[in-house]
C-alpha cells in the first residue's frame, strides 16, 4: 500500500468531501480516503499495482474538483438538495 497527499480545490460545503470520498473509494485499489474541507488536503491509501496517481487525479477532476494546477469545474452544487 502507498499513501499520498495532495490538495483539491472547489470544495465549499460539508457535502463536497463526501462526494469526492465516494468517487475515490470506487476506484479499484483504494483502501482509505481522508479529506479536510478546511485545508483541501486529501490523503489516500491505495495499492499502486491497481490504481495510479494519474487515475486518482482523473477521478478528482471527473467529480468536478481541481487539483495540481487544474481548476475546479463544478464539483459544488449550491442547491441545498443537490450538494452532499
Short mmCIF file of the C-alpha atoms (twelve columns), coordinates in Angstrom:
data_MODEL
# 
_entry.id   MODEL 
# 
loop_
_atom_site.group_PDB 
_atom_site.id 
_atom_site.type_symbol 
_atom_site.label_atom_id 
_atom_site.label_alt_id 
_atom_site.label_comp_id 
_atom_site.label_asym_id 
_atom_site.label_seq_id 
_atom_site.Cartn_x 
_atom_site.Cartn_y 
_atom_site.Cartn_z 
_atom_site.pdbx_PDB_model_num 
ATOM 1  C CA . UNK A 1  0.000   0.000  0.000   1 
ATOM 2  C CA . UNK A 2  1.068   3.551  -0.720  1 
ATOM 3  C CA . UNK A 3  -0.082  6.768  0.946   1 
ATOM 4  C CA . UNK A 4  -0.175  10.073 -0.947  1 
ATOM 5  C CA . UNK A 5  -1.477  13.510 -0.017  1 
ATOM 6  C CA . UNK A 6  -2.491  16.309 -2.356  1 
ATOM 7  C CA . UNK A 7  -4.676  19.403 -2.379  1 
ATOM 8  C CA . UNK A 8  -8.076  19.735 -4.016  1 
ATOM 9  C CA . UNK A 9  -9.831  22.970 -4.950  1 
ATOM 10 C CA . UNK A 10 -13.516 23.680 -5.348  1 
ATOM 11 C CA . UNK A 11 -14.854 22.102 -2.149  1 
ATOM 12 C CA . UNK A 12 -17.248 24.543 -0.492  1 
ATOM 13 C CA . UNK A 13 -19.518 22.661 1.893   1 
ATOM 14 C CA . UNK A 14 -19.628 19.557 4.059   1 
ATOM 15 C CA . UNK A 15 -21.113 17.544 1.224   1 
ATOM 16 C CA . UNK A 16 -18.174 18.127 -1.117  1 
ATOM 17 C CA . UNK A 17 -15.688 15.901 0.755   1 
ATOM 18 C CA . UNK A 18 -18.341 13.193 0.976   1 
ATOM 19 C CA . UNK A 19 -18.954 13.363 -2.773  1 
ATOM 20 C CA . UNK A 20 -15.221 13.218 -3.511  1 
ATOM 21 C CA . UNK A 21 -14.561 10.451 -0.999  1 
ATOM 22 C CA . UNK A 22 -17.258 8.265  -2.563  1 
ATOM 23 C CA . UNK A 23 -15.797 8.804  -6.035  1 
ATOM 24 C CA . UNK A 24 -12.274 7.931  -4.904  1 
ATOM 25 C CA . UNK A 25 -13.376 4.881  -2.921  1 
ATOM 26 C CA . UNK A 26 -14.996 3.479  -6.067  1 
ATOM 27 C CA . UNK A 27 -11.560 3.142  -7.681  1 
ATOM 28 C CA . UNK A 28 -10.211 -0.385 -7.535  1 
ATOM 29 C CA . UNK A 29 -7.214  -0.461 -5.203  1 
ATOM 30 C CA . UNK A 30 -8.194  2.474  -2.971  1 
ATOM 31 C CA . UNK A 31 -8.127  1.393  0.671   1 
ATOM 32 C CA . UNK A 32 -8.757  4.625  2.595   1 
ATOM 33 C CA . UNK A 33 -9.532  8.287  1.913   1 
ATOM 34 C CA . UNK A 34 -9.315  11.168 4.380   1 
ATOM 35 C CA . UNK A 35 -10.359 14.668 3.294   1 
ATOM 36 C CA . UNK A 36 -10.104 18.001 5.113   1 
ATOM 37 C CA . UNK A 37 -12.624 20.543 3.878   1 
ATOM 38 C CA . UNK A 38 -10.807 23.338 5.731   1 
ATOM 39 C CA . UNK A 39 -7.408  22.782 4.117   1 
ATOM 40 C CA . UNK A 40 -8.455  20.971 0.944   1 
ATOM 41 C CA . UNK A 41 -5.956  18.227 1.720   1 
ATOM 42 C CA . UNK A 42 -6.735  14.684 0.601   1 
ATOM 43 C CA . UNK A 43 -4.816  11.713 1.961   1 
ATOM 44 C CA . UNK A 44 -5.357  8.457  0.131   1 
ATOM 45 C CA . UNK A 45 -4.093  4.945  0.827   1 
ATOM 46 C CA . UNK A 46 -4.029  2.764  -2.273  1 
ATOM 47 C CA . UNK A 47 -2.416  -0.200 -3.986  1 
ATOM 48 C CA . UNK A 48 -0.190  1.197  -6.767  1 
ATOM 49 C CA . UNK A 49 -0.465  -2.131 -8.606  1 
ATOM 50 C CA . UNK A 50 -4.195  -1.464 -9.060  1 
ATOM 51 C CA . UNK A 51 -4.542  2.296  -9.376  1 
ATOM 52 C CA . UNK A 52 -2.130  5.053  -10.379 1 
ATOM 53 C CA . UNK A 53 -1.867  8.618  -9.089  1 
ATOM 54 C CA . UNK A 54 -2.971  9.737  -12.562 1 
ATOM 55 C CA . UNK A 55 -6.206  7.710  -12.283 1 
ATOM 56 C CA . UNK A 56 -6.819  9.196  -8.852  1 
ATOM 57 C CA . UNK A 57 -6.348  12.718 -10.239 1 
ATOM 58 C CA . UNK A 58 -8.683  11.914 -13.144 1 
ATOM 59 C CA . UNK A 59 -11.358 10.813 -10.661 1 
ATOM 60 C CA . UNK A 60 -10.981 14.090 -8.747  1 
ATOM 61 C CA . UNK A 61 -11.394 16.081 -11.968 1 
ATOM 62 C CA . UNK A 62 -14.339 13.975 -13.211 1 
ATOM 63 C CA . UNK A 63 -16.061 14.655 -9.905  1 
ATOM 64 C CA . UNK A 64 -15.770 18.376 -10.631 1 
ATOM 65 C CA . UNK A 65 -12.915 19.414 -8.372  1 
ATOM 66 C CA . UNK A 66 -9.473  20.733 -9.212  1 
ATOM 67 C CA . UNK A 67 -6.003  19.545 -8.268  1 
ATOM 68 C CA . UNK A 68 -2.327  20.070 -9.138  1 
ATOM 69 C CA . UNK A 69 -2.870  23.267 -11.098 1 
ATOM 70 C CA . UNK A 70 -6.094  22.088 -12.740 1 
ATOM 71 C CA . UNK A 71 -9.012  24.379 -11.859 1 
ATOM 72 C CA . UNK A 72 -12.194 23.067 -10.304 1 
ATOM 73 C CA . UNK A 73 -15.199 22.880 -12.590 1 
ATOM 74 C CA . UNK A 74 -18.497 22.367 -10.824 1 
ATOM 75 C CA . UNK A 75 -17.983 19.856 -8.022  1 
ATOM 76 C CA . UNK A 76 -20.005 22.020 -5.649  1 
ATOM 77 C CA . UNK A 77 -23.678 22.288 -6.433  1 
ATOM 78 C CA . UNK A 78 -25.045 25.217 -4.389  1 
ATOM 79 C CA . UNK A 79 -28.606 23.880 -4.405  1 
ATOM 80 C CA . UNK A 80 -29.240 22.555 -0.874  1 
ATOM 81 C CA . UNK A 81 -30.924 19.420 -2.206  1 
ATOM 82 C CA . UNK A 82 -28.014 18.642 -4.546  1 
ATOM 83 C CA . UNK A 83 -24.862 19.374 -2.553  1 
ATOM 84 C CA . UNK A 84 -23.664 16.473 -0.473  1 
# 
